[in-house]
Amino acid sequence: MAAKKDISVEDAFLRIQELIDKMEDQDISLEDSLKYYDEGTKLLKFCNDALDRAEKKLVILREQEPVEDE
């Protein structure tokens, strides 16, 4: 599974955990380890980008909130 925009952040985190579990297997080949590592780094970038976008939206929303009189 490659990092795609149609996957949710939650599903990406679940897949990352699956990849970690697979990589912790003592019988995994180097080739498979590299393949899982590559997929995991792509998913982490996807998650980081999604979280950055969400954080920027929150900043914009906070700036648009009306100021309440004290």
Secondary structure as a PSIPRED ss2 file (coil, helix, strand):
# PSIPRED VFORMAT (PSIPRED V4.0)

   1 M C   1.000  0.000  0.000
   2 A C   1.000  0.000  0.000
   3 A C   1.000  0.000  0.000
   4 K C   1.000  0.000  0.000
   5 K C   1.000  0.000  0.000
   6 D C   1.000  0.000  0.000
   7 I C   1.000  0.000  0.000
   8 S C   1.000  0.000  0.000
   9 V H   0.000  1.000  0.000
  10 E H   0.000  1.000  0.000
  11 D H   0.000  1.000  0.000
  12 A H   0.000  1.000  0.000
  13 F H   0.000  1.000  0.000
  14 L H   0.000  1.000  0.000
  15 R H   0.000  1.000  0.000
  16 I H   0.000  1.000  0.000
  17 Q H   0.000  1.000  0.000
  18 E H   0.000  1.000  0.000
  19 L H   0.000  1.000  0.000
  20 I H   0.000  1.000  0.000
  21 D H   0.000  1.000  0.000
  22 K H   0.000  1.000  0.000
  23 M H   0.000  1.000  0.000
  24 E C   1.000  0.000  0.000
  25 D C   1.000  0.000  0.000
  26 Q C   1.000  0.000  0.000
  27 D C   1.000  0.000  0.000
  28 I C   1.000  0.000  0.000
  29 S C   1.000  0.000  0.000
  30 L H   0.000  1.000  0.000
  31 E H   0.000  1.000  0.000
  32 D H   0.000  1.000  0.000
  33 S H   0.000  1.000  0.000
  34 L H   0.000  1.000  0.000
  35 K H   0.000  1.000  0.000
  36 Y H   0.000  1.000  0.000
  37 Y H   0.000  1.000  0.000
  38 D H   0.000  1.000  0.000
  39 E H   0.000  1.000  0.000
  40 G H   0.000  1.000  0.000
  41 T H   0.000  1.000  0.000
  42 K H   0.000  1.000  0.000
  43 L H   0.000  1.000  0.000
  44 L H   0.000  1.000  0.000
  45 K H   0.000  1.000  0.000
  46 F H   0.000  1.000  0.000
  47 C H   0.000  1.000  0.000
  48 N H   0.000  1.000  0.000
  49 D H   0.000  1.000  0.000
  50 A H   0.000  1.000  0.000
  51 L H   0.000  1.000  0.000
  52 D H   0.000  1.000  0.000
  53 R H   0.000  1.000  0.000
  54 A H   0.000  1.000  0.000
  55 E H   0.000  1.000  0.000
  56 K H   0.000  1.000  0.000
  57 K H   0.000  1.000  0.000
  58 L H   0.000  1.000  0.000
  59 V H   0.000  1.000  0.000
  60 I H   0.000  1.000  0.000
  61 L H   0.000  1.000  0.000
  62 R H   0.000  1.000  0.000
  63 E H   0.000  1.000  0.000
  64 Q H   0.000  1.000  0.000
  65 E C   1.000  0.000  0.000
  66 P C   1.000  0.000  0.000
  67 V C   1.000  0.000  0.000
  68 E C   1.000  0.000  0.000
  69 D C   1.000  0.000  0.000
  70 E C   1.000  0.000  0.000
